[in-house]
Amino acid sequence: MQIMDAAALVAASLTRQEQQEIKRRQLAEAAEKRQMEASSRGIKNAYSVEQKKKKQEEIEKRMAASGSGGEGGLRM
């Protein structure tokens, strides 16, 4: 019962704005956790997948900057 009393006392001492900020933070953390779980669902090595994705984006970015457009540069 003391835990409930302590929690009620802490909640009462916080302003409404502080309570809303705490709730927002908790919701954001929960959403981030769900996102991480969903992104790694079915993937054994999520880090490896993320690295490959970043590498592919970097390659695409370089190709766009060079202006080659993926034509390969071979002449016929």
RAPE-V436975 format. One line per field, one symbol per residue. ss: DSSP state (h for helix, s for strand, l for the rest). psi: psi as a letter, one per 40 degrees, with the letter a starting at -180 (. if undefined). Layout:
ss=???
psi=???
This chain:
ss=lhhhhhhhhhhhhllhhhhhhhhhhhhhhhhhhhhhhhhhlllllhhhhhhhhhhhhhhhhhhhhhllllllllll
psi=ddddddddddddeiiddddddddddddddddddddddddehehdgddddddddddddddddddddeedefedehi.
